[in-house]
Amino acid sequence: QVQLVESGGGLVQAGGSLRLSCAASGSIFSIHAMGWYRQAPGKQRELVATIISGGSTNYADSVKGRFTISRDNAKNTVYLQMNSLKPEDTAVYYCNTIVNYGMDYWGKGTLVTVSS
């Protein structure tokens, strides 16, 4: 089993910044990708950003230029630096990882609230 523990969510004013962290632990032989998704009230879960084992990153158009995903391979941890936050960024942010040749795991989520 693999566990993902997210941290760093909270309440911030528009224009502010937050940094999310997600640490993976458990029976991990290799990590192929880690990423962040979010789900706003009444909406479907959507991709925010991903980073694969080679270091390539992918971002949703809505966060490009504002959010940065990074990874500490030694700690099996992925980060999401969120700058210039907008009220529309308010959502529960979920960490995701694909490990061990295709196993898919999700964290429990951390709430980010951006006030106007």
LOMARDREN-423898 format. One record per residue: residue in one letter; x, y negated, z negated of N, C-alpha, C in turn. Coordinates in steps of 0.001 Angstrom, whole numbers, plus 500000, padded with zeros to 6 digits. Example, Ala and Ser with C-alpha at 12.3 -4.5 7.8 and 13.67 -1.06 7.14 Angstrom:
// LOMARDREN-423898
A513190505690492200512300504500492200513200503300492200
S512850502250492920513670501060492860512900499970492130
This chain:
// LOMARDREN-423898
Q500824501195500000500000500000500000500861498752500000
V500301497711500562500989496415500620500085495372499991
Q500663494531499181499909493456498545500426492112499033
L499482491200499216499809489831499594499266488894498524
V500120488032498033499702487077497005499955485674497518
E498867484926497677498958483551498167498977482575497002
S499587481430497235499582480357496239499759479029496961
G499430477956496245499687476623496774498468475838497200
G497309476456497178496117475713497555495742474683496500
G494778473846496844494330472839495886493577471721496562
L493406470651495814492685469472496286493695468380496628
V493532467795497799494444466739498236493651465708499026
Q494095464476498988493449463439499779493879463520501231
A493025463023502097493362462981503516494682462241503709
G495518462798504577496839462245504813497913462862503947
G497506463628502965498452464250502048499020465551502589
S499798466208501733500489467437502125500290468528501077
L500346469747501542500351470927500674501258471970501308
R501802472834500463502611473949500954502041475245500400
L501635476115501301501132477426500910502264478450500987
S502199479407500073503156480514500067502408481825500030
C503000482843500621502410484186500596503545485194500500
A503549485940499407504586486940499189504010488334499404
A504686489117500214504284490498500481505130491443499640
S504469492449499088505184493442498292504541494808498486
G505264495843498053504739497193498183505585498011499141
S504939498961499766505639499908500651505864499296502035
I506840498420502110507132497713503353508448498211503922
F508393498758505137509603499186505828510046498147506841
S509069497531507459509389496468508405508174495567508555
I508447494289508715507385493303508930507467492816510366
H506395492960511078506368492565512491505854491146512677
A504949490751511806504391489407511915503767489013510595
M503797487739510339503071487163509208502366485914509702
G501254485602509072500533484439509549499496483934508586
W498904482844508968497850482210508189496608482034509055
Y495486482333508447494181482118509056493365481302508072
R492280480713508548491426479960507640489962480147508013
Q489124479974507005487696480085507220487010478961506465
A486393478073507215485627476978506627484194477450506370
P483483476798505467482105477198505174481253477228506434
G480575478337506651479685478467507787480359478724509116
K481658478912509093482400479138510334483140480470510290
Q483558480908511476484320482143511566485777481900511169
R486420482973510747487839482888510434488605482606511729
E489591481708511628490358481337512813491851481349512513
L492619481570513552494068481564513410494563480140513168
V495515480012512253496180478735512019497589478781512605
A498369479762512174499746479882512652500264481278512377
T501134481750513249501777483042513048503263482933513347
I504023483846512748505454483940513024505797485418513113
I506475485792514192506802487201514394508231487476513940
S508606488730513976509881489141513408511070488440514050
G510963488114515337512058487439516006512132485953515715
G511120485438515035511114484033514661510217483154515506
S509646483699516566508750482894517396507483482551516632
T506996481355516872505814480875516164504702480534517146
N503488480541516603502317480193517396501377479401516501
Y500804478339517039499926477473516252498605477238516963
A497566477059516174496309476572516719496521475143517191
D495842474771518262495996473417518800495657472364517753
S494717472670516894494240471686515921495277471351514852
V496311472179514710497306471923513665498694471642514215
K498861471747515516500182471507516113500677470104515780
G501937470036515380502522468756515020502287468356513579
R501388469046512888501094468721511487501503469854510541
F501334471093510983501632472256510151502898472945510669
T503647473518509750504846474276510104504859475597509338
I504980476686510072505079477997509444506543478408509409
S506938479023508302508312479510508180508295480783507343
R509435481446507334509471482753506680510839482973506029
D510810483560504853512021483991504161512040485504504210
N512838486056505111512840487505505304513315488255504060
A514255487664503347514789488336502161513733488479501073
K512789487560501049511745487576500025510408488083500551
N510358488467501832509086488882502455507993487848502198
T508360486607502366507446485506502051507292484600503270
V506061484167503474505768483223504553505211481956503925
Y505553480832504526505122479536504035504342478802505120
L503475477910504672502785477016505591502859475617505008
Q503675474786505621503764473386505233502706472619505999
M501812471987505266500696471278505884500826469789505577
N501035469011506608501153467563506471500001466869507183
S499825465611506867498766464803507496497432465531507465
L497085466039506317495863466835506186494627465999506453
K493639466667507048492373466034507399491243466752506676
P490121466083506471488978466772505827488576468044506569
E488732468067507872488366469257508644489324470425508437
D490421470199507723491310471296507362490810472043506115
T489771471532505490489218472186504311488730473585504660
A489224474576503934488890475967504211489567476859503183
V489174478123503193489952479135502488491011479638503459
Y492249479594503027493376480010503860493795481416503450
Y493872482295504438494213483691504207495557484021504842
C496353484740504090497615485253504596497383486622505245
N498079486874506316497969488152507025499364488658507369
T499529489965507318500791490523507761500560491831508505
I501395492094509465501396493367510186502739494020509890
V502666495187509247503880495846508784503892497299509218
N505057497894509088505181499347509247504508499871510518
Y504812499241511640504358499710512952502844499673513121
G502244498595512601500854498371512938499857498293511808
M500301498401510574499374498289509452499087496816509190
D497816496510509008497334495131508927496795494869507520
Y497316493839506862496879493528505502496521492051505380
W495584491787504449495123490424504199495252490096502717
G495531488822502442495473488336501083494052487974500716
K493852487575499466492515487255498973492102485833499326
G493049485015499723492734483659500136493016482622499065
T493313481421499526493513480292498621492788479086499212
L492062478375498354491208477288498814492001476000498964
V491840475376500112492402474052500375491240473097500607
T491188472045499814490135471054499945490776469699500208
V490378469079501308490919467772501674489791466752501573
S489957465794500690488922464777500482489187463562501375
S488102462944501769488232461769502657488353460478501872
